[in-house]
Amino acid sequence: MNSEEIRKQLHALLTNFEQELKSDSLRNKVLLLVPCFQHLRELGKSLIPATIARSARDRILHYFKKYPAFIISGDELLVVSGIQEYARRVRELKVQFGWSIVSGLTAKQMRTEYGWPVVTQNTGRPDLEVGVYLLEADRQSPEHDRHIPDPVKREVLRRDDYKCTVCKWSHDEWNRSDPRHLELHHKKHHAKGGDNTETNLITVCTVCHDEIHRNK
């Protein structure tokens, strides 16, 4: 079915829905919208002919290649892929097929997964405005420090009762005005012979973690 045929069917469905809006049945309205969503998905998929790309992953790749160096939103990929799990297909293109696709990083990911000392108002720098991020130093934690095995992480957090060992903060106290989180700190740095073991790790909140490193 081509794009024009899908568009006509979608138009007919939306016309029926417009009439149903006058009724009092919420479920009937919802049920009428279900095929609308399905047709919208098919309409998005039809924008890239099957002769060019047959699968969701192929459609995503075609779209990326058509607009290199452009910032592509997730909503765009949702449309062209026709599936909710478009992010998984992007990961496959990056990891399994080696395409150089750069995705956005949150401040927390930059700290915990990539080892950059990013601080905010809520991680020990009250002088910073809300929404401002500061890279305190041009240094990245060694990869060893960023890849603590999950079983070790879980055991350290459990041992420390899921609380910061310095200030006793826990996630039960989390709120939007103080959105800190828990991290693991090496008592003895890897460069000095420390390892990723339970005995060398303690649980700290991001505020205390930054304070520890600032005082070193």
C-alpha positions as CSV (number, residue, x, y, z in Angstrom):
1,M,0.0,0.0,0.0
2,N,1.5,3.4,-1.0
3,S,1.5,6.6,1.0
4,E,-1.5,8.1,-0.7
5,E,-3.7,5.0,-0.1
6,I,-2.7,5.0,3.6
7,R,-3.4,8.7,3.9
8,K,-6.9,8.3,2.5
9,Q,-7.7,5.5,4.9
10,L,-6.3,7.6,7.8
11,H,-8.5,10.5,6.7
12,A,-11.6,8.3,6.8
13,L,-10.7,7.0,10.2
14,L,-10.2,10.5,11.6
15,T,-13.5,11.6,10.1
16,N,-15.3,8.8,11.9
17,F,-13.5,9.8,15.1
18,E,-14.7,13.4,14.7
19,Q,-18.3,12.1,14.8
20,E,-17.6,9.8,17.7
21,L,-16.3,12.8,19.8
22,K,-19.9,13.7,20.3
23,S,-20.6,10.5,22.2
24,D,-20.1,9.8,25.9
25,S,-18.3,6.5,25.4
26,L,-14.6,6.9,26.3
27,R,-13.8,3.4,25.2
28,N,-15.3,3.8,21.8
29,K,-13.2,6.9,21.3
30,V,-10.0,5.0,22.3
31,L,-10.9,2.0,20.1
32,L,-11.4,4.3,17.1
33,L,-8.0,5.9,17.7
34,V,-6.2,2.5,17.7
35,P,-6.3,2.0,13.9
36,C,-5.4,5.7,13.5
37,F,-2.1,5.0,15.3
38,Q,-1.5,1.9,13.2
39,H,-2.1,3.8,10.0
40,L,0.2,6.6,11.1
41,R,2.9,4.1,11.7
42,E,2.4,2.6,8.3
43,L,2.3,6.0,6.7
44,G,5.7,6.8,8.3
45,K,7.2,3.5,7.1
46,S,5.9,4.1,3.6
47,L,7.9,7.3,3.3
48,I,11.0,5.1,2.5
49,P,10.0,2.6,-0.1
50,A,10.6,-1.1,0.6
51,T,12.8,-1.3,-2.5
52,I,15.2,0.9,-0.6
53,A,14.8,-0.4,3.0
54,R,12.7,-3.2,4.1
55,S,13.3,-3.4,7.9
56,A,13.0,-0.8,10.6
57,R,16.8,-0.8,11.1
58,D,17.4,-0.3,7.3
59,R,15.0,2.6,7.3
60,I,16.7,4.2,10.3
61,L,20.1,3.8,8.6
62,H,18.8,5.2,5.3
63,Y,17.5,8.3,7.1
64,F,20.8,8.8,8.9
65,K,22.8,8.5,5.7
66,K,20.4,10.9,3.9
67,Y,21.0,13.5,6.6
68,P,24.7,13.1,7.7
69,A,25.9,15.5,10.5
70,F,22.3,16.5,11.2
71,I,20.9,16.2,14.8
72,I,18.1,13.7,14.4
73,S,15.4,13.5,17.1
74,G,13.9,10.3,18.5
75,D,10.5,11.4,17.2
76,E,11.9,11.4,13.6
77,L,13.2,7.9,14.1
78,L,9.9,6.8,15.6
79,V,8.2,7.9,12.4
80,V,10.5,6.4,9.8
81,S,11.1,3.2,11.6
82,G,7.5,2.5,12.4
83,I,8.3,0.9,15.7
84,Q,8.5,1.9,19.4
85,E,11.9,0.2,19.9
86,Y,13.8,2.4,17.5
87,A,16.5,3.1,20.1
88,R,17.4,-0.6,20.1
89,R,17.9,-0.5,16.3
90,V,20.1,2.5,16.7
91,R,22.3,0.6,19.2
92,E,22.5,-2.3,16.8
93,L,23.8,0.0,14.1
94,K,26.4,1.4,16.5
95,V,27.5,-1.8,18.2
96,Q,27.0,-4.6,15.7
97,F,27.5,-2.8,12.5
98,G,30.0,-0.1,13.4
99,W,28.1,3.0,12.3
100,S,29.4,6.2,14.0
101,I,26.2,7.5,15.5
102,V,26.6,9.9,18.4
103,S,23.8,10.1,20.9
104,G,23.2,12.5,23.7
105,L,24.6,12.0,27.2
106,T,23.0,13.0,30.5
107,A,25.2,14.6,33.1
108,K,24.8,11.5,35.2
109,Q,26.0,9.2,32.4
110,M,29.0,11.5,31.8
111,R,29.9,11.2,35.5
112,T,29.2,7.5,36.1
113,E,29.8,5.8,32.8
114,Y,32.4,8.0,31.2
115,G,34.2,9.4,34.3
116,W,34.0,13.1,33.6
117,P,33.8,15.3,36.7
118,V,30.6,17.1,35.8
119,V,29.1,19.1,38.7
120,T,25.9,21.0,39.2
121,Q,24.2,23.0,41.8
122,N,22.9,19.8,43.3
123,T,26.3,18.0,43.4
124,G,28.2,20.3,45.7
125,R,28.3,23.6,43.8
126,P,25.5,25.8,45.2
127,D,27.0,28.8,43.4
128,L,25.9,27.4,40.1
129,E,22.5,28.2,38.7
130,V,19.9,25.5,38.2
131,G,20.4,23.8,34.8
132,V,24.1,24.8,34.6
133,Y,26.7,22.1,34.2
134,L,30.4,22.6,34.9
135,L,33.3,20.3,33.9
136,E,35.5,20.9,36.9
137,A,38.7,19.6,35.4
138,D,39.9,18.3,32.1
139,R,40.4,14.8,33.4
140,Q,38.5,11.6,32.9
141,S,38.5,8.8,35.4
142,P,40.5,5.7,34.4
143,E,38.3,3.2,32.6
144,H,39.1,0.7,35.4
145,D,37.2,3.0,37.8
146,R,34.2,3.3,35.5
147,H,33.6,-0.4,35.0
148,I,32.9,-1.9,38.4
149,P,31.2,-5.3,38.0
150,D,27.4,-5.2,38.7
151,P,27.5,-7.9,41.4
152,V,30.2,-5.8,43.3
153,K,28.1,-2.6,42.9
154,R,25.0,-4.4,44.3
155,E,26.8,-5.9,47.2
156,V,28.5,-2.6,48.2
157,L,25.2,-0.7,48.0
158,R,23.5,-3.5,50.1
159,R,26.3,-3.5,52.6
160,D,26.1,0.3,53.1
161,D,22.3,0.1,53.4
162,Y,21.8,2.1,50.2
163,K,23.0,5.2,52.0
164,C,25.9,7.6,51.6
165,T,28.5,6.5,54.2
166,V,29.5,10.2,54.7
167,C,26.2,12.1,55.2
168,K,23.8,9.1,55.4
169,W,21.7,10.5,52.4
170,S,19.5,7.9,50.7
171,H,17.2,7.8,47.7
172,D,14.2,8.0,50.1
173,E,15.2,11.7,50.5
174,W,15.3,12.4,46.8
175,N,13.3,15.4,45.6
176,R,13.4,17.7,42.5
177,S,15.2,20.5,44.4
178,D,18.0,18.0,45.5
179,P,18.2,15.3,42.8
180,R,21.5,13.8,43.9
181,H,22.2,10.1,43.5
182,L,24.5,7.4,44.9
183,E,27.8,6.4,43.5
184,L,30.7,4.2,44.5
185,H,34.1,5.7,45.7
186,H,37.4,3.9,45.7
187,K,39.1,4.2,49.1
188,K,42.4,3.4,47.5
189,H,42.8,4.7,43.9
190,H,43.6,2.3,41.1
191,A,46.8,4.1,40.3
192,K,47.9,3.4,43.8
193,G,47.1,-0.3,43.7
194,G,43.4,-0.1,44.5
195,D,41.0,-2.5,42.9
196,N,37.3,-2.9,42.2
197,T,36.5,-5.0,45.2
198,E,33.9,-4.6,47.9
199,T,36.6,-3.9,50.5
200,N,38.0,-1.0,48.5
201,L,34.6,0.6,47.7
202,I,32.2,2.7,49.7
203,T,28.8,4.2,48.8
204,V,28.7,8.0,48.6
205,C,26.2,10.6,47.3
206,T,27.3,12.8,44.5
207,V,27.6,15.8,46.8
208,C,30.0,14.0,49.1
209,H,31.8,12.3,46.3
210,D,32.7,15.6,44.7
211,E,33.8,17.0,48.1
212,I,36.1,14.0,48.6
213,H,37.9,14.6,45.3
214,R,38.1,18.3,45.7
215,N,39.9,17.8,49.0
216,K,42.4,15.4,47.7
